[in-house]
């Protein structure tokens, strides 16, 4: 499965790759659930196997398939509804940004087709930004991020976060997280999940660039955040950064330098077309 993705990666763009990874991930999770339930039902029905072999096999198969669906979907729905509340509970003193930031955000949300989204500021000295969908779509940026970035750079970051909402990444990530909770120690699922998230970050970059037409602004914002973000102690804020936690095999965000280089290349292509 992973080898097919490596081959597929060379042929297709990040949007197609991310959806392929999502389907692979969900298929893997349901397969594990189905296998585990099948073993449990086989053990439970072992006494009836000798006298009713075919009927027992059919019953085990049907029950395992049914229970995999019945137990998987409610778990996804439950975590989908609870995860925004858990995240927002960690953010204290959310306030309205300045009128200038609100005006820029309003223009971006209309361009991206998410008019119901709103923006709030959290009081932390770590430059973070994230998108979440609770009762309504919400983008949160920190005071330090606003003071760190220029107006164009901040617009690029907000467009990136709005792109996650428009592309349904917040719902997809919650769905993936739900099944990861059911099978936390499966390395294959963890690899697929991490790769899926990295591809969605690239898609959000591309969506933001398509709206703002300023890939270099997003690139410079990424570099500024990378240079400012604490490297030795990210604490609980790493997951809320546009860069994600520090690099690892299971990182959910692309490496900074290749990501910036990709944006610079997009700027060169755009300049050549003009």
N, C-alpha and C positions, 0 to 999 in steps of 0.2 A: 504494500500500500504506500509506504513512504518512498520507495524507489520510484513508483509511478508518479508521485508528486514531484520528485526531483527532476524527472524527465519532462513532466508537464510544465514545470516552472520555466523552462527554457523556451517554451513555445507560446505562452499566453501571458496576458497582462495581470496586474494584481487583483482586479475585480473578479475575473474569471477564476483565478487561483483561489481567492478567498472563499467563493461560493463552493468550489470543488472541495476545499478543505472542510468547510462546514458540513457538507453532505457526508464526507468521509468520517468526520468526527461523530456525527449523530449515528451513522451506521455502525461504527465501532462500539459506541455506548450501548445501543440497543442489542447488538450481538452479545456483549458481555452480560447484560441483564438477562437476555434470553437463555444463554448457556447456564448461568448460575441458577436461574429458576428451573430450568430443565433438570439439572442434577438434583435439586431439592425435591422436585415432584417425582423423579425416577425413584429416589430413595423411599419416598412416601408411598409409592404405588408398587413397590417390589413384590409384595405378597400377591397382588392380583395379576402379575405379569405371566406366570406360568399357565394359568387357566384361560386368560383372555389377552393373548399377546398383542394382536393387531389393535384391538380396542384400547388397550392400555397405552400403547405407543401414540395413538391418535389423541387420546385424552391428555397425555403429558405434553405433547406438542402444542395442542390448542390452549391448554391452561398456561403454559409458559409464555406463549405469544400474547395472550390476553393480559396476563399479569404484568408483562414487560411494558405494555402500553398503558395499563391502568396505573401502575406505580410510577412510571416515568413522567407522564404528562402532568399529574398533579404536583409533583415535586418541582418541575420547571415553573409551573404557574405560581406556586407558593413563593419560591425564591425570587421570581420576577417581581412579585408585589412587595416583598420584604426588603430586597436589596437596596432600593432607593432610600427607604427610611433609615436603614442602617448607615448608609453613606452620609446622608444629611445630618444624622445625629452626631457625627464626628466633626461637622463643620459648625463652629459657634459664631454667633453674631453676624449672620448674613445681612448685608445692607445693600441699598441701591447704589450704583456707581454714579459718577458725575453725569450731567446732562449730555456732555460731549460723547462719552462712552455709550450712553443709552441711544443717542442719535445714530452713531455708527452701527451699533448692534441692530437697531430697527431696520436700517437699510440692508444689512447683510441677511437678516432673517427673511426679508421679503424676496431677495434675490435667490435664496436657497429654498424658498417654498415652505418655510416653517414659521408662519406668522404668529402662532400661539406661544412660541418660545420666549422666555424672559432671561435676564442676566442679573446676577447678584455678585457681591464682592465679599470675600471672607478675609478676616483679619489674621493673616499669618505672614511671617517674614520669608517664607519659602515660595518661590515663583511657581505656582501651580495653576492648572486650568483643567476642567473636566465637564463633560455633558452627562446629564441624567434625566430620566423621564419618570416623574412621580405622578402627581395629579395632572401636571402639565410639563412640557419640556423645559429644562432649566440648564443654563450654562453658568458655571461658577468660575470666577477668576480671583486671584489673590491681590491684595493691595500692592505687594512687592512686585508682582508681575506687571501691573499697570505702571508703576514708577520706573520699572526696568526698561520697558519697550517703548519705541516710538509709536506714533499713531498708526502708521502703516503696518508695523510689526504686530501691534495688538489686534488690528483688524484681521490680519492673516491668521492669528491664533484663534480668534473668536470664530472665524469662518471654518477653520478646521474642526472646532468643537460642534458647530452647527451642522457640519457635514456628517458627523457621527449620528446626529439625530435624524437628518434627512435620509441617510442610508440605512436606518433601522439598526445601527450597530449596538445601541444601548439595549434593545430588546434581545438581539442575537447573543450579545455577551452574557446577559442574564440567563438566557436559555442554556448556553454552554456551561456557565458556572454551576447551574443546577445539576447537570449530569456529572460534572467533575466532582461535586460533593458526594455523589453516590459511589464513585469509583476513584478515590483520591490518590491511590498508589499505582495506578496503571501508567507506566512510562510512555506507552504509545499514545494514549489519550492526552497526556500532558504535552507531548511533542506536537501533536496535531492542534491542540488548543492554542499553544504559543504561536505556532506558525499562522494559524487563522487570525489571531489578533494582530500580528505584524502586518499581514496583508491588508487588513482593514485600516490600519494606520496609514499605509501608503495610499489607499483609495481616498481616505479623508484628506490627505495632502493634495491629491490631484483635484478633488472637488473644490477645495479652498482656492487653489490656483486658478481653476476655471472661472471662479466668481470674481476674485480680486484682481486677476491678471498681474499679480506681483509675487512670483515665486521667490525672488531674492529677499523680499520682506519676511517670508516665512522661514527661509534659510537663515537669515541673520537672527531672527527671533530664537530659533532652535539653538544656535551657537551661544547666544547670550544666556539663555536658560541653562545650557550645559555648563558654561563657565561659572555661573552663579550658584547653581544647585549644590548643596553640600554633598561631597563625595564620600566622606567617611561615616556619616550618620544620617541617612535619609529618613529614618524613623517611619512614621505612618504615612508620610506624604509622597513617597515614591510612586505609589499606584495612582496618585492624582496628577502626576506631572505628564505633560505632553511627550516627555522623553521616556517615561516609565521608570521602573526600578533599575538598578545597576545591571550591567550585562551578565547574562548567564545562558546556559543551554536552553532554559525554559523562559527566556525573556519575552515579554508581550509587545515590545516596541522594537522597531528596526534600529540598528546601530546608527549613531548620530552622523558620522562622517559620510558613509554611503548615502544616507538619506539627504544630507545637505548637498552632496555632489549631484544627486538626481535632480534636485530643485534648480541647481545652477545650470545643468544641462537643459532643463526645460526653458529657462530664461534665454539661453543661447538660441534654442530653436525658435522661440517666439520672436526674438530680435531678427533672426534671419528671414522669417516669414514677412515681417514688416518691411 
